[in-house]
Amino acid sequence: MPAPNKIRVLVVDDHPVVRRGLASMLDSQDGITVVGTVASGGEALTCVGNTRPDVVLMDLRMPEMDGVDAIIALRAAHPNAKILVLTNYQMDEDIFNALQAGALGYLVKSAPQEEIVHAIHTVHQGKRCIPPTIAAKLVGRLSHSVLSPREVEVLQFVANGLTNKEIGSILQISDKTARNHVISLMAKLEAKDRTEAVTIGIRKGLIRVPQ
């Protein structure tokens, strides 16, 4: 059994060598214990329910269910889940989507061991952990507060109770594209969830009150 008072970490990464390396490194740290390692977002959903980790260390690019989808699903099933992204990818879109989906931190795998450990402790405390170089990438993306016509359209569908899949079907776009529109409009409205986005949209006169 893991020792009490240690931060319980679940490692989610589709590369076996990376999983083993992270698990070994983290288990050697005082105050941290690895309670599981899994290869996909789907496995993470099951494992979180069984192991109740304090922090989920999440890769982004994985088969079957990518990291952003996994973050959204985990946060829906476990609203208090604390997720730290550790990935090779640092494109603006990846960072933006992961943080808007609910991740508290974002690191690249080339980060020093001490930085990864520090980030786990920071996220465990419920604080954001985003290195300055990555935070700088978000400035331009988050500075635009006006919704595009498509985002207004999507927000009205959200207000009407439609799911991302239903929105995608109506607009003839993929579920993921519909989801990205929702994530983007939530960020621009500074809303913590879909309900708050609808409330703000109605207050700003962007959409109609659902009938």
C-alpha positions as CSV (number, residue, x, y, z in Angstrom):
1,M,0.0,0.0,0.0
2,P,1.2,3.5,-0.8
3,A,2.5,5.4,2.2
4,P,0.1,7.9,3.7
5,N,0.6,11.7,3.0
6,K,2.4,11.0,-0.3
7,I,1.2,12.5,-3.5
8,R,-0.4,9.7,-5.5
9,V,0.4,10.0,-9.2
10,L,-1.1,8.2,-12.2
11,V,1.1,8.2,-15.3
12,V,-0.7,8.2,-18.7
13,D,1.5,7.8,-21.7
14,D,1.4,5.4,-24.7
15,H,5.2,4.8,-24.8
16,P,6.2,1.9,-22.4
17,V,9.8,3.2,-22.0
18,V,8.5,6.7,-21.0
19,R,5.9,5.2,-18.6
20,R,8.6,3.1,-16.9
21,G,11.1,5.9,-16.8
22,L,8.6,8.4,-15.2
23,A,7.4,5.9,-12.7
24,S,10.9,5.0,-11.6
25,M,11.9,8.6,-11.4
26,L,8.9,9.7,-9.4
27,D,8.9,6.7,-7.1
28,S,12.4,7.7,-6.1
29,Q,11.2,11.1,-4.9
30,D,10.3,11.8,-1.3
31,G,6.6,12.6,-0.9
32,I,5.5,11.0,-4.2
33,T,4.3,7.5,-5.1
34,V,3.1,6.2,-8.5
35,V,-0.2,4.4,-8.1
36,G,-0.6,3.3,-11.7
37,T,0.7,3.6,-15.3
38,V,-1.6,3.3,-18.3
39,A,-1.2,3.7,-22.0
40,S,-4.3,5.6,-23.1
41,G,-7.0,8.1,-22.1
42,G,-9.6,5.3,-21.9
43,E,-7.5,3.3,-19.5
44,A,-6.9,6.4,-17.5
45,L,-10.7,6.9,-16.9
46,T,-10.9,3.4,-15.5
47,C,-7.7,3.6,-13.5
48,V,-8.6,7.0,-11.9
49,G,-11.8,5.5,-10.5
50,N,-9.8,2.5,-9.0
51,T,-6.7,4.2,-7.7
52,R,-7.9,7.8,-6.8
53,P,-4.7,9.6,-7.7
54,D,-4.0,13.1,-6.4
55,V,-2.3,14.1,-9.7
56,V,-2.7,12.7,-13.2
57,L,0.4,13.1,-15.4
58,M,-1.1,13.1,-18.9
59,D,0.5,12.9,-22.4
60,L,-1.5,14.5,-25.2
61,R,-1.0,12.4,-28.3
62,M,-2.3,8.9,-27.7
63,P,-4.3,6.4,-29.7
64,E,-8.1,5.9,-29.3
65,M,-8.6,8.9,-27.0
66,D,-6.1,11.8,-27.1
67,G,-5.1,13.8,-24.0
68,V,-7.5,16.7,-24.4
69,D,-10.5,14.3,-24.8
70,A,-9.2,12.4,-21.8
71,I,-8.9,15.6,-19.7
72,I,-12.5,16.5,-20.6
73,A,-13.8,13.1,-19.7
74,L,-11.8,12.9,-16.5
75,R,-13.0,16.3,-15.4
76,A,-16.6,15.4,-16.2
77,A,-16.4,12.1,-14.2
78,H,-14.1,13.5,-11.4
79,P,-14.5,17.3,-11.2
80,N,-11.7,17.6,-8.6
81,A,-9.1,15.7,-10.7
82,K,-5.8,17.6,-10.9
83,I,-4.2,17.0,-14.3
84,L,-0.6,18.0,-15.3
85,V,0.2,17.6,-19.0
86,L,3.6,16.3,-19.8
87,T,4.1,16.0,-23.6
88,N,6.5,16.6,-26.5
89,Y,4.1,19.0,-28.1
90,Q,4.1,22.8,-27.4
91,M,2.0,24.1,-30.3
92,D,-0.3,27.0,-29.3
93,E,-3.4,24.9,-30.1
94,D,-2.2,22.0,-28.0
95,I,-1.5,24.2,-25.0
96,F,-4.7,26.2,-25.3
97,N,-7.0,23.2,-25.7
98,A,-5.4,21.3,-22.8
99,L,-5.6,24.2,-20.3
100,Q,-9.1,25.1,-21.4
101,A,-10.1,21.4,-21.0
102,G,-9.1,21.6,-17.4
103,A,-5.4,20.8,-17.0
104,L,-3.7,22.8,-14.2
105,G,-0.2,22.5,-15.6
106,Y,1.7,22.0,-18.9
107,L,5.3,20.8,-19.3
108,V,7.3,19.4,-22.1
109,K,9.1,16.1,-21.6
110,S,12.5,17.8,-22.0
111,A,11.9,19.7,-18.7
112,P,14.4,18.9,-15.9
113,Q,13.4,16.3,-13.4
114,E,13.3,19.0,-10.7
115,E,10.8,21.0,-12.7
116,I,8.5,18.0,-13.2
117,V,8.6,17.2,-9.5
118,H,7.9,20.8,-8.6
119,A,5.0,21.0,-11.0
120,I,3.4,17.9,-9.4
121,H,3.6,19.5,-6.0
122,T,2.2,22.7,-7.4
123,V,-0.7,21.1,-9.2
124,H,-1.4,18.9,-6.1
125,Q,-2.0,22.2,-4.2
126,G,-4.6,23.2,-6.8
127,K,-2.4,25.8,-8.4
128,R,-1.6,26.4,-12.0
129,C,1.9,25.5,-13.2
130,I,2.8,26.9,-16.6
131,P,6.4,27.8,-17.4
132,P,6.9,31.4,-18.8
133,T,8.0,30.2,-22.2
134,I,4.7,28.3,-22.6
135,A,2.6,31.0,-21.0
136,A,3.9,33.5,-23.5
137,K,2.4,31.4,-26.3
138,L,-1.1,31.9,-24.8
139,V,-1.0,35.7,-24.7
140,G,-2.0,36.3,-28.3
141,R,-4.6,33.5,-28.3
142,L,-6.3,34.6,-25.1
143,S,-6.2,38.3,-26.0
144,H,-9.1,38.1,-28.5
145,S,-12.3,38.4,-26.7
146,V,-14.8,38.8,-29.6
147,L,-16.6,35.6,-30.6
148,S,-16.6,34.7,-34.3
149,P,-19.9,34.3,-36.1
150,R,-19.4,30.5,-36.0
151,E,-18.7,30.6,-32.3
152,V,-21.9,32.6,-31.7
153,E,-23.8,30.0,-33.7
154,V,-22.2,27.2,-31.7
155,L,-23.0,29.0,-28.4
156,Q,-26.6,29.2,-29.4
157,F,-26.7,25.5,-30.0
158,V,-25.0,24.9,-26.6
159,A,-27.8,27.1,-25.0
160,N,-30.3,24.9,-26.7
161,G,-28.9,21.8,-25.0
162,L,-27.1,20.2,-27.9
163,T,-24.0,18.0,-27.5
164,N,-20.8,18.5,-29.4
165,K,-21.8,15.5,-31.6
166,E,-25.2,17.0,-32.4
167,I,-23.6,20.4,-33.1
168,G,-21.1,18.8,-35.4
169,S,-23.8,16.9,-37.3
170,I,-25.9,20.1,-37.9
171,L,-22.9,22.2,-39.0
172,Q,-21.3,19.2,-40.9
173,I,-18.1,19.4,-39.0
174,S,-16.4,16.8,-36.8
175,D,-17.2,16.3,-33.1
176,K,-13.6,17.5,-32.3
177,T,-14.0,20.7,-34.3
178,A,-17.3,21.4,-32.6
179,R,-15.6,20.8,-29.2
180,N,-12.8,23.1,-30.2
181,H,-15.3,25.9,-31.0
182,V,-16.8,25.4,-27.5
183,I,-13.4,25.5,-25.8
184,S,-12.5,28.7,-27.7
185,L,-15.7,30.5,-27.0
186,M,-15.5,29.6,-23.3
187,A,-12.0,31.0,-23.1
188,K,-13.1,34.2,-24.8
189,L,-16.0,34.6,-22.4
190,E,-13.8,33.6,-19.5
191,A,-16.4,31.0,-18.6
192,K,-15.5,28.0,-16.4
193,D,-18.1,25.7,-18.1
194,R,-20.7,25.5,-20.8
195,T,-23.5,26.8,-18.5
196,E,-21.6,29.9,-17.5
197,A,-20.8,30.5,-21.1
198,V,-24.5,30.5,-22.0
199,T,-25.3,32.8,-19.1
200,I,-22.6,35.3,-20.2
201,G,-23.7,35.0,-23.8
202,I,-27.3,35.8,-22.9
203,R,-26.3,38.7,-20.7
204,K,-24.1,40.1,-23.4
205,G,-26.9,39.8,-25.9
206,L,-25.0,37.4,-28.1
207,I,-27.6,34.7,-28.1
208,R,-31.3,34.3,-27.4
209,V,-32.8,32.8,-24.3
210,P,-33.6,29.2,-25.0
211,Q,-37.3,28.6,-25.5
